[in-house]
Amino acid sequence: MSVLEVAQLSIKDGSEAAFESAFSEAKLLIEAAPGHIESSLTSSASADEYVLLVWWRTLEDHVEKFVGSPEFSKFQGLIGEYLAGEPAVKHFQEL
């Protein structure tokens, strides 16, 4: 049974291209994380809102192993300056 992380990301106006470029590097850190299954990033029609979907093997793989790792700090360092606020993150369990 896997867990889906849904993160809504608001991006500062005018920084969408820079965010997408930084995210292409940051995504490699997610993909290399233990328990990662699949991930994708989509943008809204307004372009300053994104949704990051990450499937993890377990909730612990995300909230303990990845978030508690040095790689997560690197991930935040790559995209953090483009965020307009804290991401809204929810987890959903596969039934």
C-alpha positions as CSV (number, residue, x, y, z in Angstrom):
1,M,0.0,0.0,0.0
2,S,1.5,3.3,-1.0
3,V,1.1,6.9,0.2
4,L,0.5,9.9,-2.1
5,E,1.9,13.3,-1.0
6,V,0.1,16.2,-2.5
7,A,1.9,19.5,-2.1
8,Q,0.4,22.8,-3.3
9,L,3.1,25.3,-4.1
10,S,2.5,29.0,-4.6
11,I,5.3,30.7,-6.5
12,K,6.4,34.3,-6.4
13,D,5.1,36.3,-9.4
14,G,7.5,36.3,-12.2
15,S,9.7,33.5,-10.9
16,E,8.0,30.6,-12.6
17,A,10.7,29.8,-15.2
18,A,13.4,30.0,-12.5
19,F,11.4,27.8,-10.2
20,E,10.8,25.2,-12.9
21,S,14.5,25.2,-13.7
22,A,15.5,24.8,-10.0
23,F,12.8,22.1,-9.6
24,S,14.3,20.0,-12.4
25,E,17.4,19.7,-10.2
26,A,15.5,19.3,-7.0
27,K,13.3,16.5,-8.4
28,L,16.5,14.4,-8.7
29,L,16.8,14.5,-4.9
30,I,13.2,13.2,-4.4
31,E,13.7,10.5,-7.0
32,A,16.8,9.2,-5.2
33,A,15.1,9.1,-1.8
34,P,14.4,5.7,-0.2
35,G,10.8,4.8,-0.7
36,H,10.2,7.1,-3.7
37,I,7.9,5.4,-6.2
38,E,6.9,8.2,-8.7
39,S,6.6,12.0,-8.8
40,S,5.3,14.7,-11.0
41,L,4.8,18.5,-11.0
42,T,1.9,20.2,-12.7
43,S,1.1,23.9,-13.0
44,S,-2.3,25.7,-12.9
45,A,-3.6,27.8,-15.7
46,S,-2.5,30.9,-13.7
47,A,1.1,29.5,-13.7
48,D,1.9,30.7,-10.2
49,E,0.4,27.7,-8.6
50,Y,1.9,24.2,-8.8
51,V,0.9,20.8,-7.5
52,L,3.6,18.3,-6.6
53,L,2.5,14.7,-6.5
54,V,4.9,12.1,-4.9
55,W,4.1,8.5,-4.3
56,W,6.0,7.0,-1.4
57,R,6.1,3.4,-0.3
58,T,5.2,4.5,3.3
59,L,4.3,7.7,5.1
60,E,7.5,7.3,7.1
61,D,9.6,7.3,3.9
62,H,8.4,10.8,3.3
63,V,8.0,12.5,6.8
64,E,10.8,10.7,8.6
65,K,13.4,9.5,6.1
66,F,13.2,12.2,3.4
67,V,12.2,15.3,5.4
68,G,14.7,14.4,8.1
69,S,17.6,14.0,5.6
70,P,20.3,16.3,4.3
71,E,18.8,15.8,0.9
72,F,15.6,17.5,2.0
73,S,17.6,20.6,3.1
74,K,19.2,20.7,-0.3
75,F,15.8,20.3,-1.9
76,Q,14.5,23.3,0.1
77,G,17.6,25.3,-0.7
78,L,17.0,24.8,-4.5
79,I,13.3,25.9,-4.6
80,G,12.8,27.8,-1.3
81,E,13.6,31.3,-2.7
82,Y,10.8,30.9,-5.3
83,L,8.0,30.0,-2.9
84,A,5.5,32.6,-1.9
85,G,4.6,30.8,1.3
86,E,4.7,27.4,3.0
87,P,3.5,24.6,0.8
88,A,0.2,23.0,1.8
89,V,1.0,19.3,2.1
90,K,-1.5,16.4,2.5
91,H,-1.0,12.7,2.5
92,F,-3.5,10.1,1.0
93,Q,-3.3,6.4,1.5
94,E,-4.0,4.0,-1.3
95,L,-7.1,1.8,-0.6
